[in-house]
Amino acid sequence: MAHQERIEELDREALLGYIEEMRKSLRKITHDLSNPLGIVRMAVYFLQTVKPDEEKRNEYLTTVNEAIDRLDNHVKSLRELADGADNRTSSEGRNP
């Protein structure tokens, strides 16, 4: 019985470690998503309030597009993280 309890303890420790890694990843991604959103928000505000000349407008639109690309990359990272969690969960649920 002690052997089974040790296996369960190791499983709990592994699960807690996995959960902590997921939390760290989610915190980082959340932080990384906030910055491009702020850039987009400020650029839109500037475009709406200042009514810049065409050159400045194009510069700000380029900045918005770059921020959107960064957001897209972060969303892809989230998807990969979720897919990895799904794969891990489904493989752990199977008996070898």
N, C-alpha and C positions, 0 to 999 in steps of 0.2 A: 504493500500500500504506500510506503514512503516513496518508492520510485514514481508511482503515478502522481503523487502530490508534488514531487519535484518537477515533473513534466508540466503539470498545470501551472506551477509557479513560474517556470520559464516562459510558458505561453503567455501568461499575464504580463510578465516583464517585456516580452517582445511586442505585445499589443500596445502597452503603454508607451514604449519607445516609438513605435510606428505612429501612434496618435500624436505624440509630441512633435515628431518630424512633420506631420501633416499640418499641425497648427503653425509651426514656424514657416512652412511654405506658404500657407494661406495668409499669414501676417505680411510676409514679404510681397506677395502678389497684390494684396489689398493696398499696401503702401505704394507699390509701383503703378497701380491703376490710378491712384489719386493725383499724381503729378500731371500726367497728360490731360486728365479731365480739367484740372485747373488751368492749364495752358489753353485748351480749347475755349473754356469759359471766358478767360480774359481776352482772347483774340476776338471772339464774337462780340463781347462788350465793346471793344475798341472799334470794330467795324461798324457797329450800330450807332455809336455815339460820336465818333470823331469824323466819320465819312472821309477816309483818307483818299489820296490820289491813287491812280491805278497801280503805280509801282508798289506803293506801301500795301495796298489791298492785296495784290498778288503775293507779296512777301508774307503777309499774315495768313493768307489761304494756304500757302506752302507749309507754314508752321502748323496749321490745323491738320493738314494732311499727314505730316510727319507724326504728330501726336496720335492721330487715328491709327497709323501704322503701328505705333508702339502699343496702343491699346489692343489692337488685333493680335500682336505677338503675345501679350499677356493673357488674352483669352485662350489662345492656342496652348499656352503653358498650363492654364487651368484645366483645359480639356485633357491634356496629356497626364496631368496629375490625377484627374478623375479616372481616366482609362487605366492608369497604373493601379489605382486603388481597386477598381473593378476586377482587374486581372489577378491581383493579389488575393482578393476576397474569394473569387471563384476557384482559384487554384488551391487555396487553403481548405476549402470546403470539400474537396475531392479526396478520396482515399487512393493512395498509390497502388 
